[in-house]
Amino acid sequence: MRYPFLLLPASLLLAAATHAQTMPYPPHDSAPLSSVQVSARAMPERIKAHQRDKIAGAYEMSNGWYLRVHTDARSIEASIDREPPLRLVAIAPYKFVSGDGKVTMQFNLGDTGDDMEMSYVPAGSLAQRVVLSSRLAQR
């Protein structure tokens, strides 16, 4: 006895295999391969005593926020208004960045060295970076 329901799937498999043999192969990539290697510093840069004196203090931001900065040997703690503090590590003299890279602060700017600049990526799906500036309010 013949099973006609088995003939149809077998014929489809043969047709598919024949079609696959006639399709062209993808072209070879002729571009040379290159690689990029990124490495981070083993330890954040150390903040010297005279730099800590120049950084620590209270700042009135250009948008009305009030920022307090406390320093330790390798990082700063920045508190904006009544928000939880942000910890930023030193990546260069007077330049700090958060662990996720979304907040940066640079100090010792301006003619007298009392100005600072903060930039951050606000929460949300927009690709933007907000930049604020300030002058040292008090010591």
N, C-alpha and C positions, 0 to 999 in steps of 0.2 A: 504494500500500500504506500502510496506517495503522500507526502505531507506538503501541500501547496503553501501553507503559511510559513514554512522554513525557506522556501525558494526566494521570496521577496527580500528578506534581510540579507541573505547571502549575496544576492545580486547587487544590493546597495553597497555592501562592503567592497566588492570588487570594483565597482564604479568609482568609489571614493579613493581607493588605492591607486587606480589608474590616473585619476585627475591629479593627485598629489605628486606623482612622478613627473608631470609635465609642467608644473609651476616653476618659475625661476627662483634661484636662491637669492637671499638678500645680498646687496652689494657689500664688498669688503670695505672696512673703514680704513681710509688711507691717511687720516690725520694722525700725527705723532701723539703719543700719550705723554701727559705731563702730570706732575703731582705737586700738591701744596702741603707743606707741613707747618702747623701752628703749634707753638709751645708757650705755655704761660710761665711766669716767674714762679720759682719755688716758694718764695715768701714775698709778701707785700713790701713795698719800700718803707724804710724806717722814717718816721717824722722827727726831725730834729727839734730841739727845744725852742730855738728862735722861730721856727716855722709854726710850732704849736701856739706860741704867743700871738702870732700874726693871724691865725685861723680862728681860734676860740673866741666866742662872743655871741652877741645877738645881732640879727640882721633884719631890717624891714624890707621885705621883697617888693618889687615893682607892682605886683598885683594885690598888695595889701596883706599878704601873709606875714607872719612873724616867725623867724627861724632862729633857733638856738643851736649852737655847735659846741660840742665837747670833744676833746681829743684824747687819744692814748698813744702808745708807741707806734702803732702801725695802721690805725684807722681813726675815723671820726664817727660820732653819733650825732645825727641831725634830727631835731624835733621841730616840726612845722605845726604851729598853733597847738591844738590839743590832740593831734594825731600820734599814733605810735612812732617811736623813733626809728630812723633809718640808719643802718650801719654801712659805711662806705670805706673801702680800703684805698690806700695810697698807691697810685700807679706811676706818679711822677711828683716832683716837688710841687706842692700846692694843687695837685689834681687828684680827684678821688672818683671812684666808680662803685656802684652797688654790685652785689654778687651776680645779678642777672643782666647787668649792663644797661638797664633801663634808666638809671639816674646817674648823672655826672655833676660834680661840683668843682669849680676852679676858683681858687682864692688868690689874693695878692695881685689884684688887677687894678688898673687906674693909675693916676699920677702919684697918689700917696700909698698905694697898696692896700687900701681899705675896702675896695670893691670886690665883689664876687659874682659868679655867674652859675646858675643851676639850669640844667636841661634835663628833661625827662620825657618818657613815652607815656602818655596818659592811657588809662585802661580803655579798652574798646578795640574795634576792628579797623579803625582808620590808621593809615600809615602816616603818622605825624610825630613831630618832636617839638615840645614847648620849651622855650628858652626864657628865663627870668633873670633879672639882674638886681643887685642890691648894694647898698653901702653899709658899712659897719655902723650899727646904731649906738652901741655902748660896749664898754669893756667889762 
